[in-house]
């Protein structure tokens, strides 16, 4: 693609990067075939190729005049599923291009009062577990007003309330807070676990399962004091400064352990967070105080399935005939290019694994997308659920809390994290919602020591 930036524009590092990305696009249009919003809406401007043209035009025009609301409308509709990057033969770095566009739009345009209020609310609540827990507990009081909110034009607020699960976790994770789960087996590795924000509130069992599974197999697991949200939620809303602040906070929290040279990996069990943390090196590349440490953190970051695939778990302690529909989260298959590892681990653990048709198409979660774009997200959820039902599976496994929250309410079978099934197979408790399937599991004696005995704070 030919670009027309003035020399003075190219002095801006953000514009210079966009210029390099844009020049790789050859207009082939292969990306349109795999773009969820283009498949649903059929509008070229809601395809990666169309958005690339809109971004190019917006950036070339400079800061005067301000971008049109039409440009923002179509960029807002992008899920950032990154399916286009998996397909693109020219290697167009769409992820960073759309990040640039969103940051520019956030700085250069003024949204309506409703949009500003909603986005600020999401940015000030979701990344903070205590605030998020309080919001969830208050949400049932507002649920009866969902039809009224929809009629009043507050469809986003209605969608947010509809997503709140009927039952909220009443406890923290067993291994909440800073500390180390120390294995009593021969230590084979030492890792940091990122506990995240939303996941530790909605599904604390996922972090517990991760720690149990790793500690039972000779891995010391440390939860660092002060770490929190990865920053992906605010970054996808164009709040680049806030995303940088979250990244710095996590790097500071982890660095003491990393600097000792004893950490083999930073384990992340929410793939949306994993995609973000693996990009810290890029996000902070121009920060003289953090660039080197950010790059080191990105190199250490591993999805839990990625780490386990290179780490012999041995034979499972339970075998089952349960059929699992594996839902491949976009942030895992497209953002991190992790495809086969979760399936292989589930098969190794004795589960039958069914691939979901159209597995490359997003379920519509995409961070806060299912709140900010409820109609499109709803269409994509229905499409995904129909495909999952066609597998006739007993349970759905996914590697991202956003997907689990998005799909759960629409299915009549449980949706759990992949690591919860693995933990069950290797000696852990039955995941919540799967108690009725426990009869299909061949059990063996449990380990003499429970991982709860290993915890050190």
FENFEN-V752287 format. One record per residue. N is the residue number from 1. RES is the residue in one letter. PSI is psi in degrees with one decimal (none if undefined). BURIAL is + if it has 24 or more other C-alpha atoms within 12 Angstrom, else -. Layout:
n=<N N>
res=<RES RES>
psi=<PSI PSI>
burial=<BURIAL BURIAL>
This chain:
n=<1 2 3 4 5 6 7 8 9 10 11 12 13 14 15 16 17 18 19 20 21 22 23 24 25 26 27 28 29 30 31 32 33 34 35 36 37 38 39 40 41 42 43 44 45 46 47 48 49 50 51 52 53 54 55 56 57 58 59 60 61 62 63 64 65 66 67 68 69 70 71 72 73 74 75 76 77 78 79 80 81 82 83 84 85 86 87 88 89 90 91 92 93 94 95 96 97 98 99 100 101 102 103 104 105 106 107 108 109 110 111 112 113 114 115 116 117 118 119 120 121 122 123 124 125 126 127 128 129 130 131 132 133 134 135 136 137 138 139 140 141 142 143 144 145 146 147 148 149 150 151 152 153 154 155 156 157 158 159 160 161 162 163 164 165 166 167 168 169 170 171 172 173 174 175 176 177 178 179 180 181 182 183 184 185 186 187 188 189 190 191 192 193 194 195 196 197 198 199 200 201 202 203 204 205 206 207 208 209 210 211 212 213 214 215 216 217 218 219 220 221 222 223 224 225 226 227 228 229 230 231 232 233 234 235 236 237 238 239 240 241 242 243 244 245 246 247 248 249 250 251 252 253 254 255 256 257 258 259 260 261 262 263 264 265 266 267 268 269 270 271 272 273 274 275 276 277 278 279 280 281 282 283 284 285 286 287 288 289 290 291 292 293 294 295 296 297 298 299 300 301 302 303 304 305 306 307 308 309 310 311 312 313 314 315 316 317 318 319 320 321 322 323 324 325 326 327 328 329 330 331 332 333 334 335 336 337 338 339 340 341 342 343 344 345 346 347 348 349 350 351 352 353 354 355 356 357 358 359 360 361 362 363 364 365 366 367 368 369 370 371 372 373 374 375 376 377 378 379 380 381 382 383 384 385 386 387 388 389 390 391 392 393 394 395 396 397 398 399 400 401 402 403 404 405 406 407 408 409 410 411 412 413 414 415 416 417 418 419 420 421 422 423 424 425 426 427 428 429 430 431 432 433 434 435 436 437 438 439 440 441 442 443 444 445 446 447 448 449 450 451 452 453 454 455 456 457>
res=<X X X X X X X X X X X X X X X X X X X X X X X X X X X X X X X X X X X X X X X X X X X X X X X X X X X X X X X X X X X X X X X X X X X X X X X X X X X X X X X X X X X X X X X X X X X X X X X X X X X X X X X X X X X X X X X X X X X X X X X X X X X X X X X X X X X X X X X X X X X X X X X X X X X X X X X X X X X X X X X X X X X X X X X X X X X X X X X X X X X X X X X X X X X X X X X X X X X X X X X X X X X X X X X X X X X X X X X X X X X X X X X X X X X X X X X X X X X X X X X X X X X X X X X X X X X X X X X X X X X X X X X X X X X X X X X X X X X X X X X X X X X X X X X X X X X X X X X X X X X X X X X X X X X X X X X X X X X X X X X X X X X X X X X X X X X X X X X X X X X X X X X X X X X X X X X X X X X X X X X X X X X X X X X X X X X X X X X X X X X X X X X X X X X X X X X X X X X X X X X X X X X X X X X X X X X X X X X X X X X X X X X X X X X X X X X X X X X X X X X X X X X X X X X X X X X X X X X X X>
psi=<133.0 133.5 161.2 56.0 139.1 151.5 -38.2 -30.3 -38.4 -6.4 -18.9 119.4 -34.6 -44.2 -38.6 -40.2 -43.6 -40.0 -45.2 -39.4 -46.2 -37.1 -16.3 -18.9 131.4 16.5 21.8 -30.7 5.5 -28.8 -27.2 -28.8 -19.5 5.4 119.3 -42.2 -32.9 -38.6 -35.7 -41.4 -28.2 20.7 123.7 -32.7 -14.2 29.3 162.6 -42.7 -43.3 -41.0 -35.0 -42.2 -42.5 -42.6 -43.1 -48.7 -42.1 -46.6 -36.8 -30.8 -18.2 -167.1 -2.3 114.8 171.1 150.9 149.1 158.3 -24.2 -42.0 -48.6 -38.4 -46.1 -31.9 -39.3 -30.6 -8.5 130.4 -17.4 39.5 -23.3 17.1 -31.2 -34.3 -33.3 -34.0 -29.6 121.1 -13.4 -2.7 36.4 126.0 71.4 -33.4 -49.4 -27.8 -44.5 -29.1 -42.5 -45.1 -42.5 -39.4 -41.3 -43.7 -37.8 -36.4 -28.8 -6.6 159.3 121.3 167.7 162.6 -41.5 -45.7 -44.9 -43.8 -43.4 -45.5 -39.2 -35.9 -48.6 -41.9 -24.8 -5.3 -53.0 -42.9 -3.2 106.8 -42.3 -45.1 -41.9 -40.5 -42.9 -40.7 -41.0 -37.4 -29.5 -21.7 -40.7 -26.4 -27.9 -9.8 -39.6 -16.6 8.0 -49.0 -38.4 -40.7 -40.0 -42.0 -28.3 3.3 13.9 54.4 -30.5 -42.0 -40.3 -42.4 -39.2 -44.4 -36.5 -25.9 -15.7 124.3 151.6 -29.0 128.5 140.5 127.2 1.2 160.5 170.4 149.0 -36.7 49.2 155.2 173.5 146.3 -177.9 128.8 110.7 122.0 146.7 -0.3 177.1 125.0 124.4 -19.3 162.7 128.6 160.5 135.8 126.6 116.8 -15.0 -160.3 -68.0 -43.5 -41.1 -14.1 -50.1 -43.3 72.4 -21.7 -23.6 -44.9 -40.4 -45.8 -40.3 -46.7 -43.5 -47.4 -44.9 -46.6 -32.4 -19.2 26.9 23.6 122.2 132.8 119.3 132.9 116.5 142.1 132.5 -12.2 154.7 -139.1 143.7 -24.1 -5.6 -35.6 -49.1 -31.5 -39.4 -11.2 8.8 5.1 73.5 -41.0 -41.0 -37.4 -41.8 -40.7 -41.5 -41.5 -45.0 -40.8 -45.6 -40.9 -43.7 -40.0 -35.1 -21.3 -32.8 -43.5 -41.8 -40.7 -22.8 -14.2 18.9 -1.0 124.9 -24.2 157.0 112.4 130.9 124.7 16.1 109.8 -26.7 -41.3 -39.3 -42.0 -39.2 -48.1 -37.5 -13.9 5.3 -37.4 -36.8 -43.0 -38.0 22.7 -27.5 8.6 109.1 -25.6 -19.2 -12.3 -49.4 -42.6 -37.4 -41.7 -39.5 -41.8 -43.4 -38.0 -31.4 -20.4 131.4 134.3 148.6 -37.2 -35.5 -42.9 -44.9 -30.9 -31.9 11.4 113.0 115.6 -20.7 -169.7 142.2 159.5 -7.5 142.6 146.1 164.2 19.5 137.5 123.3 125.2 114.6 118.0 118.1 107.0 141.8 -41.2 -20.3 -51.2 -35.1 -43.3 -38.7 -4.4 39.8 111.4 -57.4 -21.2 -50.0 -41.0 -44.3 -39.9 -41.2 -41.0 -40.8 -32.4 -0.7 3.2 147.9 130.7 125.9 129.9 139.7 128.5 151.2 42.6 -18.3 -7.9 133.7 148.7 -10.3 1.0 -73.5 55.6 -114.2 9.5 -41.3 -9.3 -45.4 -25.4 64.3 -33.4 -48.7 -43.7 -38.0 -40.1 -41.2 -36.4 -45.9 -42.4 -44.0 -42.8 -40.1 -40.4 -37.6 -43.1 -30.6 -17.6 -16.4 41.6 164.1 -24.3 152.7 135.6 136.7 160.2 19.5 129.6 -32.5 -43.8 -41.2 -45.0 -33.9 -41.5 -29.8 -50.7 -20.7 -1.6 152.2 13.0 154.3 149.7 118.9 169.6 145.0 -41.2 -24.6 -39.1 -40.3 -42.8 -42.7 -47.0 -29.9 24.2 -4.0 179.0 161.9 133.8 148.3 132.2 -12.1 11.9 -34.9 -14.8 -4.4 -24.9 -18.4 7.6 131.1 113.2 156.7 165.2 139.4 159.6 150.0 -33.8 133.7 149.3 -21.7 -26.9 -11.3 -13.5 134.3 136.0 none>
burial=<- - + - + - - - - - - - - + + + + + + + + + + + + - - - + + + + + + + + + + + + - - - + + + + + + + + + + + + + + + + + - - - - - - + - - - + + + + + + + + + + + + + + + + + + - - - + + + + + + + + + + + + + + + - - + - - - - - + - - + + - + + + - + + + + + - - + + - + + - - + - - - + - - + - - - - - - - + + + + + + + + + + + + - - + - - - + + + + + + + + + + + + + - - - - + + + + + + + + + + + + + + + + + + + + + + + + + + + + + + + + + + + + + + + + + + + + + + + + + + + + - + + + + + + + + + + + + + + - + + - - - - + + + + + + + + + + + + + + + + + + + + + + - - - - - + - - + + + + + + + + + + + + + + + + + - - - + - - + + + + + - + + + + + + + + + + + + + + + + + + - + + + + + + + + + + + + + + + + - + + + + + + + + + + + + + + + + + + + + + + + + + + + + - + + + - + + + + + + + + + + + + + + + + + + - + + - + + + + + + + + + + + + + + + + + + + + - + - - + - - - + - - - - - - - - - + + - + + - ->
